[in-house]
Amino acid sequence: MNDKLGGLSLHLAILSLSAIGGGVVLVAPDIHDYVAVQNHWLSSEQFSAMYALAQAAPGPNVLFVTLIGWLIAGWIGALAATVAVIVPSSLLALAAARLAGAGAGAGSGTRGRRWAAALRAALAPLSAGMLAAAGWGFLRMSNAGALAILLALAAAAAVYGTKINPVWLIAAGALAGTAGIL
């Protein structure tokens, strides 16, 4: 494995362990910064295109790293990036599930449920914060203006405060972008 691929794999593996809230939080701005700004392996445009392509395709949205790995080092890069982003977080989730199961053994059902509830309560604000940071990272990456930032904040408030389907907000943002409003 060459230095480029080894560095990318290690970087993705470390980030995958902090991906509370989903793989999307990996983007803001760490992976972009690592591959486009620090190492110049991809341009910001290539990065954005790979991310958009992965979001449009069915399946887990974290698989944009597969496309990034492929652009950087071909098929072996795609495989290494995918494994690096999936395996560490999967092992952490399995360990947490096992620990929760151990706490919920015979005679300790209440303790196991309390542990799981405490974990959810601790991770919920962390996840929300990381998703907000991801959104801010996207806004910075795209050099968004004040109007775009205000619309993003309004959309976040709408998702948080109502039961509106986020797809409608995404469609409205796409229309605003294509109409030249942003």
C-alpha positions, 0 to 999 in steps of 0.5 A: 500500500503506497503512502498516499493510500495508507494516509487516506485509510488511516485518516478515514479510520480515525474519522469513522470512530467519531462519525456519531450522527452518520457518515455525512459528518465526516465531510465537514470539513475533515475529508475535504480538507485532507484530500483537497486542501492539504494533499491536493489529491482532488480539487474541491470541484472533484470532491463535491462532484463525488459527494453529490454522485454518492448522495444521488445513488441508493445506499449508505451516504458514507460511500462517497469515500469509496469514490474518493478512494477510487479517484485517488488510487483506483480500485484498490483505493476504493476498497481501502477507503471503504474498509477504512471507513466502515470497519472501525465504526462497525467494531465500535458499534458491536462492542457497545452492543455487546457491553449493553447486552452484558449490562442487561444480563439476568437480573440486571435488565433495568441497569442495561436499559438505563445504560442504553438510555444514558448513552442515547441521551449523551450522544443525541446532542453530540450528534446534533452538534456534529451535523450542524458542523457538517452543514457549516462545513458545506456552507464554507466549502461552497463559499455561501453568501449571507442569503444562503446561510440564512436559508440554511438556518431557516431550513434547519429550524423548520426541520427541527421545529416542524414535521415537514419532510426534509426532501421538500426543503432540499427541493426548495433549495435546489430550485432557489439555486437553479433560479439564481436566487442563491 
